[in-house]
Amino acid sequence: MNGLTQAAADEYASWFRCLADGTRLRVLHVVASAHGPITVGEIVDKLDKSQSTISRHLSVLAEERFVLTEAHGVRTLVRVNPDCMRALPEAAAAVMGANPPRPSS
């Protein structure tokens, strides 16, 4: 079968579940729109949410590899995973039958 495999469908579903939260999408947008790493505090300031809320959403985004985090002294730097800029649109296209799914990386 040349369609969407169960493994690919399960992986993509996990990605889409991660993104099925408005605040999480806003956090990802702030990180992706930054021209380089951004601190958690900067995200908190831009979204007017508590640090614990932002940290919780970043944890979910990091678990699905949408963002990458790096400790820098007492601060945590966050940046978008550049592979997502390619993989997420390809996943959506694969689900919609526009192109064959690619193996997970």
C-alpha positions as CSV (number, residue, x, y, z in Angstrom):
1,M,0.0,0.0,0.0
2,N,1.3,3.4,-1.0
3,G,-0.8,5.4,1.4
4,L,-0.3,6.8,4.9
5,T,1.2,4.1,7.1
6,Q,-0.2,3.5,10.6
7,A,3.2,4.5,12.1
8,A,3.2,7.8,10.2
9,A,-0.4,8.5,11.0
10,D,0.3,7.9,14.7
11,E,3.3,10.2,14.7
12,Y,1.4,13.0,12.8
13,A,-1.5,12.6,15.2
14,S,0.8,13.2,18.1
15,W,2.1,16.4,16.4
16,F,-1.3,17.7,15.7
17,R,-2.5,16.9,19.3
18,C,0.4,19.0,20.5
19,L,-0.7,21.9,18.4
20,A,-4.3,21.6,19.3
21,D,-4.1,24.3,22.0
22,G,-4.4,28.0,21.2
23,T,-1.9,29.2,23.8
24,R,0.6,26.5,22.7
25,L,0.3,27.8,19.1
26,R,0.9,31.3,20.3
27,V,4.0,30.2,22.2
28,L,5.3,28.4,19.1
29,H,4.5,31.5,16.9
30,V,6.5,33.8,19.3
31,V,9.5,31.4,19.2
32,A,9.3,30.8,15.5
33,S,9.0,34.5,14.8
34,A,12.0,35.4,16.9
35,H,15.2,35.9,14.9
36,G,17.2,33.5,17.0
37,P,16.9,32.0,20.5
38,I,14.5,33.7,22.9
39,T,14.3,33.4,26.7
40,V,11.3,32.0,28.5
41,G,11.0,35.4,30.2
42,E,10.6,37.1,26.8
43,I,7.9,34.7,25.8
44,V,6.1,35.4,29.1
45,D,6.3,39.2,28.4
46,K,5.0,38.9,24.9
47,L,2.0,36.6,25.8
48,D,1.1,38.1,29.2
49,K,0.9,34.6,30.7
50,S,2.5,33.2,33.8
51,Q,6.0,31.6,33.6
52,S,4.6,28.3,34.8
53,T,2.0,28.3,32.0
54,I,4.6,29.2,29.4
55,S,7.0,26.6,30.8
56,R,4.3,23.9,30.7
57,H,3.5,24.6,27.1
58,L,7.2,24.7,26.1
59,S,7.6,21.3,27.7
60,V,4.9,19.9,25.5
61,L,6.4,21.6,22.4
62,A,9.9,20.3,23.3
63,E,8.6,16.8,23.9
64,E,7.3,16.8,20.3
65,R,10.5,18.5,19.1
66,F,8.8,21.6,17.8
67,V,11.2,23.7,19.9
68,L,14.7,23.1,21.2
69,T,15.8,24.4,24.6
70,E,19.2,25.2,26.0
71,A,20.2,26.2,29.5
72,H,22.2,29.4,29.5
73,G,23.2,30.3,33.0
74,V,20.0,30.9,35.0
75,R,18.0,31.4,31.8
76,T,16.6,28.9,29.3
77,L,17.0,29.8,25.6
78,V,14.3,28.5,23.3
79,R,14.4,28.2,19.5
80,V,12.3,26.6,16.9
81,N,13.4,23.3,15.5
82,P,14.3,24.1,11.9
83,D,13.3,20.6,10.8
84,C,9.7,21.4,11.7
85,M,9.6,24.1,9.0
86,R,9.9,21.2,6.5
87,A,8.3,18.3,8.3
88,L,5.1,19.9,9.5
89,P,3.9,21.0,6.1
90,E,4.9,17.7,4.6
91,A,2.9,15.9,7.3
92,A,-0.2,17.9,6.5
93,A,0.3,17.3,2.8
94,A,0.7,13.5,3.4
95,V,-2.4,13.4,5.5
96,M,-4.3,15.1,2.7
97,G,-2.9,12.8,0.1
98,A,-0.9,15.4,-1.7
99,N,2.5,13.6,-1.4
100,P,3.8,10.3,0.0
101,P,4.7,10.3,3.7
102,R,8.4,10.5,4.6
103,P,10.0,8.3,7.2
104,S,10.3,9.8,10.6
105,S,13.5,11.6,11.4
